[in-house]
Amino acid sequence: MYLLGYDIGSSSVKASLVDAASGKTVASDFYPKTEAEIIALRPGWAEQRPEQWWECMKHATESVMAVSKVAPREIKAIGISYQMHGLVMVDKDLKPLRPAIIWCDSRGVPYGEKAFDTLGNDRCLAHLLNSPGNFTATKLAWVKEHEPDTFSRINKIMLPGDYAAMRLTGKVCTTISGLSEMMLWDFKEGRPAQFLLDYFGYDADILPEVVPTFSIQGRVTAEAAAELGLAEGIPVSYRAGDQPNNALSLNVFNPGEVASTAGTSGVVYGVLGEVNYDPLSRVNTFAHVNHTPDQTRLGVLLCINGTGILNSWSKRCMAPDGISYPGINDLAAEAPIGAAGVSVIPFGNGAERVLRNREVGASVHGINFLTHNRSHLLRAEQEGIVFSFMYGMEIMEQMGMKLSKIHAGHANMFLSPLFRNTLAGVSGATIELYNTDGSVGAAKGAGMGAGIYKDNNEAFASLEKIEVIEPVEADRAAYREAYELWKDRLSMVMANQ
């Protein structure tokens, strides 16, 4: 008996096939092999074609089925993780009306700011737990104003994971967690946010049906089965945005538990057991995967857009030709803590929520042509990403969240000793690294939704801890000094804009 998980990312789509009994991954692959195209027709815009995600799902599925040699009928459930906050619009035939406006697109910002001011900060925070911000609902406001013909033909709106599930099952649905990340769930009323729908002039009929996160949400159609090489009738029994799903993948379900990831974007995600929010919406509160009307489980999300994308940009533009990411890490480690006074502000990938949706760009500060070299710049880049994490983590601490232990997958920038030592050093937190990823977590979530596992502890009993990183007390003062300098320079950048 096997479980299939998909992770619909902005860089690639990954599929993993998991043995339900052992919890072990028997095959895993991703597509495309180079980063997927992001269409950016103007600065601050970011779009992808939903059909591209489906094509990538087909290639990844073909690979894992071929490698594993598992018979399609042995797959008993499918789960989906996906890039959050995207906007997919389909017509009456369930065909996309235009490319999806994805998570790092900034064009919804002015619509969210106006709604926050017009509706009232207190009302929005009490009902949405956030400002309408730069989320799915405000991206749709841009479409309504600038592409009225497209808007008039909308049958349903959905998130990227909802689109993938629709292609698998033919059914359009979402979850409470999904509506909360669209900014269309009313936590006070326990239903879709009618007051925000009314404000923007959206008909509630464009929203998908709401289903439980862990449930039989639909079954693979004959058409989808033929395209993917799967068996008809397999249940799709779990879906979640990539950050709630990353927390699930690390068995983070309970208040006080914290997960982090550092891929294209970087995230710290902690679970609250009571309703709370940042009054400035610099970090955001959503329904966690196990939130129900009877059990409050909210995920507080710190998102930094300019994380792995800065690291990959540095590799392309600054590093020696042919060098690997481990080689970059070694080169960066030649510079001392604090990069001898060089600071990198890493906000070069759209508007940043932690800066109240301002788009300040990336910048480098403190370079001395006589003393600094490539190693200092590369170290400052990684430290700048960590310091942006710490900037948001201080806000989370002000909300009462304890950040003494961080769970993370042994992947992406957490593969860098410099990155994780800096995070431990500046925060004082212990970092635990685990052998898991989003597609594996989605597969196990599907096992929970299909009733194959009785609970999360059974689903993640095989979760493998790889390494524990403790903060080095002797280095903490140097990390804090570098961080305070970084904050001063960030304040200067923001004051000058």
N, C-alpha and C positions, 0 to 999 in steps of 0.2 A: 504494500500500500504506500502510495507516494503522494506528495503535495507539491504543487507548482506555484512559484511566486514570481511576480513581475515587479520591477522597479522602473517606472516611467520617468526618467530624468531628462534634464535639458541637454546633457552631454551625450547620453546613450540610453538605451533600454536594456536592462539586464534581466535574465531569466535564470532561476535556480530550481532544481528538482531535488526534493528532500525526502529521505526515507522516514516515514512517519514514526516507525517503531524506534529507530536508533537516534533520530534527530540529525543524522549526518547528511551532508550535501553529496549527492551522487554525480551531479553534473551542473555546470554553471557556465554561462557565456553572455556576452553583450554585443550589441550592434548599434551604430556603426563602429568600426575600429578606429576611426579618427573622430574628433568631436563633431557632434551633429550640428548642422547649420542653424544659426540664430539669425533671423532676418531683422536688420536694424536700418530701416529706411531713413530715420532721423536720429540724432542724439537723444538718448533716453528711451528709445523704443526698442522692443524685443518681441519677436513673434516666431512661431514655429507652425508648421503644417500638421494638423492632427493625423492626416493620412500617413505622414512620415513615421509617427509613433507606431502605427499599426504595422507598417512594413518592417520596422525594426523588431517588433514583437514576433513576426513570422520568422525572420532570420534567426533570432535568438532561440526560439522554440525548436526550430529545425535542428539546430546544433545540439541542444541538450538532449533531445530525443535520440539523435544519432549516436552521441557519445555514451549515453546511459544504457541504450538498448532496452529501455523500459517500454512495455506494451502500453499504448494509450489508455486502455481500459483499466490499468492499474492506478491511474491518477484519480484520486478521490475528492480533491478540492483545489480551488485556485484562489490565490489572494493577490491583491494589487496595492502597491505603494506608488506614489506619484508626486511630481513637483507641485507645490502648493500654489494657490491664489491665481491660477491661470483662468482664462475665460475662453471657453469653447461655445460657439453658437451654432445650432443646427436648425434646418428647415423642417417642414412637415414630413419629408422623406428621410429625416435623420442624417442629412448630409451637411458637412460644415459649410457655413456661409462665407467664411473668410479664414485666414490663418488665425490661430489662437494667439491672444495677447498674454504673454507668460509672466511669471512672477517678478522678474527684474525690470519690467517695463514701468516707466515712471509717469505715464500720461494721465493716470487717474488722480494724481496728487491734488491738483487744484479743486477737483470736484469733491474730494473727501474733506478738504479744509473748509470749503464753503458749507458743506452739509453739517460739519461739526459746529461751525459758528451759528448757522441758521437754526438748527434743531436744538442747539444748546449742549454744552459739554457734559453737564450733569446727566441729561437725558440719555445721551449716547453711551456714556460710560455705565450708567445703571442698567441699560438694556443690552448693549453690545459688548461691554467690558473693554471697549476700544474706541478710538476715533474711527470713522469710516475709512480714513487713511487712503492707502494706495492698494486696495484689495479688489476682488472680483467685481463687487457691486459698483465701484467707482470707475473701473475700466469700462464697464458697460455704459456708464454715463457719457464717456467720451464717444463711444460708438453711436449712441442716440443723437448726440449733437452733430457729429461730423460725418456719419454714414447713415442717414435716416432711412434710406432704402433697405440697407442691410437690417437695421433695427426692426423695420416693419415686417420683415419676413421671418423673424425669430419664432421658432416653435418652442424650443427649450434652450436654456443655458446650462452649462455643466463645467465641472473641473476636469483636468486632463485624465485623472483616474476614472471618473465617471464615463468619459468618452471611451476609454479602453474597455471598461466593463460593458458598455453598450454594444461595442463591436463584438464582444464575446457572446452576449446573451440576447441582444435585441431589445433590452429593457433599459429605460432611462430612470435612474434613481441615484440618490446620494445619501449622506448620513447627517446626523446632527453635527458631528465634527466637521464635515465638509461645508455645511451651511454656515457654521461659525467662522470658518476661514474665508468664506466668500464675504463675510460681514453681513449675513442675512439671517442669523439666528438670534432670536430675542430670549436671552437667558431669564429675564424677569417674568415673561409671559409663557415661556416654555413652548414656543412655536416660531414659525418664520416671522421675521421682523417686518410686520405690516407697515409700521410707521416709516421705515426707510424705503420700502417699496413705493408707498404713496408719495414720499418726498421726491423720488427720482422719476415717478410716473411709470413704474413697471407693473405689468399685470402679474399677479401671483401665479397664474397658469404657466408662466415660463419656467417656474422652478420644478426640478425633478421631484418625484415621490421620495419621501424620507423613509429609509430602512435602517434597522440596527447595524452597527459596525460589524458585529459578529453574528451573522445570520445567513441563511440561504437567500441571496439577493437576485438570483437568476441562474439559468443553466446554459451551458454552451450550445449554441444552435448548430444545426446540421451544416449550414453555410460556413460558420466560423471554424467548426471542426475540420471541414475539408481544407480550408485555407491554412490552418495551423498544424495539421497532422495530429489532431487530438480526437478524443471520442466525444460524440454528441452526448449531452446531458450532464457533463461534469458540473457540479455546483460552483459558482463564484460566491464565496462565503466570508470575504473580508476585504475591506478597502480602507486606506487611510493616507493622509498626506505624508510626505517623506519624513518630516520631523517627528510627528507623533509615532509614525511607524519605526523610525530609528530608535525612539525610546522603547517601544514594544520589543524591538529586536534585541535590546540590551536588558530586557526584563525590568524595565522601569515603569511601574504601574501605580506606586503608592506615594502619598504626600511626603515631600522631603527628598525624594530620589531625583537625580539629575543625569541627563544624557547630553552628549555633545557630538558634533560631527563637523568636519572641515573639508568639504568637497568644493565644488564651484563656489557655493556660498558657505558660510560658517554659522553654526548654531550652538547655543546653549539652551537646553529645554528642561525645565523643572516642573514637577507635579505639585499642585496645590489641592488641599482637601476642603477649601472654603473659597467663596467668591472674593476675588481681589483683583486689582488692576493698577497699572501705572496711570496716574491722572494726566500725564503728557503723552501716553501711548507710544513711548519710546521702546518698550518691550510690550508684547501683545499676549493676550489671554484668549485661549481657544478651548473648546471641549476636547479632552483627551479621549483616547480610544475606548476607555472603560467608563466614561461619563454617562450617567443615566439620570432620569428625573429623581430617582431615589438615592443616588450616590454621587456627590459632587467630586469630580476628578477633572481638574482643569490643567492644561499645559501652558506655562508661561514661556514664551518664545522670544529669545534674543536672536535676531538674524543679522549677519554682516554679509552684505552682497559681495564685497571685494575680498574674497579669501583665496581659495584655490585658483581662481581666475587670475589673481595677481601673481601667484606663484608660477602659473603656466606662462603668463606674459613675460615674467622675468627670465624664464628659461628660453623663450624665443628671442628676446630682445637684448638680454644682458649677459647671459651665461656663455661660456666658450662653446663653439660648435661641437655637437656630438656628445655633450656631457649629459649624464643621466640625473634624475632627481636625487638619488643618493649622493652623486658627485656634487650637486649643488649644496646639499646639506653639509657635506664635508668642507666645501669651500667657505660656506657661511660661518662654520664653526671656528675658522681660523681667526675671526675677529672676536674681540672680547665682549662680554655682556654689556649691553648698551651701545654696541657698535661704535665706540669711541665718539659718542655725541651725535651720530647720524640718526635721524628719525624719518620714518616713512608713514605718511597718512594714507591708508589703503582704500579710500572710499571712491574708487573709480569705476563702479559698475552700477550706475543709476542712483536714484534717491535712496537714502538710508533711513530706515525707521528710527534707529537709535539716535539719529540727529534730527528727529521730528520731520522726517521726509524731505530734508534738504539734500541737494546734490552738490557737494563741495569738491568733488573730484579727488584724484590722488596727487600727492606732492611729496617732495623729498626736501629735508631741512638739515642744515648743519654741515654740509660738505666742505671739507678743506682739501684743496687740490694737491697739497704737499704731503698730506698724511693719510688720506683715505683712498681705498682701492675697491675693487669689485667685491671682495669678501665683506667689507663693511656695508655696502649697499644690500647685498643678499641677506646678511644677517638682519639689518634694519627692516627689510621687507617682512621677514617672518616675525620679528618682534612686533612690528606695527600691526600685523594681523592679530597677534595675541593680545596686544594692548587694547585693540578695539573690542575684543571679547571682554576684557577686564572692565572696560568703560561701561558696557552693558550689564555685566555681572554686579557692579556696584548698585545699579538701579534695582536689580532683582533682590539684592540683599536689603535694600530699603523697604521692599515689599514684605520683608520677613522671611525670605527664603534662605535656608542654610546651604552653603556651597562648599562643604568640607570634603565631598567625594564626588568625582565626575566619572561616569561610565562612558566609554567611547569604543567604537570599532577600531580594530588594528588596520587602518586603511587611510588613504589620502594623506593629509598633512600630519595626521597622528603617527605616520611612519617616520617622521623626522624627529630624531632625538632633541634637536635644538628647539623645535616648536613645542613639544610636550614638556621639556624641562623648563622652558620659559613660562608656559601656562601654570605649571606647578609652583614655580618660583615666585611669580608675581601675585598669584591668588592664595597661596598657602594650602591649596587643595591637593588631596591625593588623587591620582588619575589611575583608573583601572581600565586596561585594554582587553577587549574580547574579540574572539574570532567569529565575526558575524557580519552581515550586511543587510541592506534593505530588502533585497529579493528573498533572502533566506527568512528574514523576519516575516515578510508577507506570506510566505508559504506556511509558516507555523501559525500565523494569525488565521489563515484559512482553515487549518486543522482545528483551531478553537471554535471558529464559526460553524464548522460542520459537525461539531460534537465529537470529533476524534480524540481531542484532548479535553479533560474535564476543566482545566484552568491554566493560567499562564505558568504556574510553577511546574506543571507536568510538561507543558509545551517547551519550556526552556531549561529543562533539567540537564540537558547535554551542553548548555552554553559553556564554551571553553574560555577561561581567563588566560591571556597570553603574558601579560606583564603588569606590574604595579610600579608607578613612578611617584616617589615621595619628594616633596620639596626639600631642597638642600638649604638648611638654615643659614649656612655661611654665605650663600649667594643671594639671599632674599633682599638684603639692603640694596645691592647693586641693581637688581631687577626693579625694585620700587623706585629708585632714583631715576632710572631710564624711563619708567612709566610716567612719573610726574613731569619729566621734561616733555615727553610725548603729549601729555594732556595740555601743557602750556602751549605747545605749538598748534595743537588742534584748536584751542580757544582763539589763538591768533588768526588762524585760517578762517574760522567762522565769523570772527569780528570784522574781517576785511571783505566779507561778501555781502 
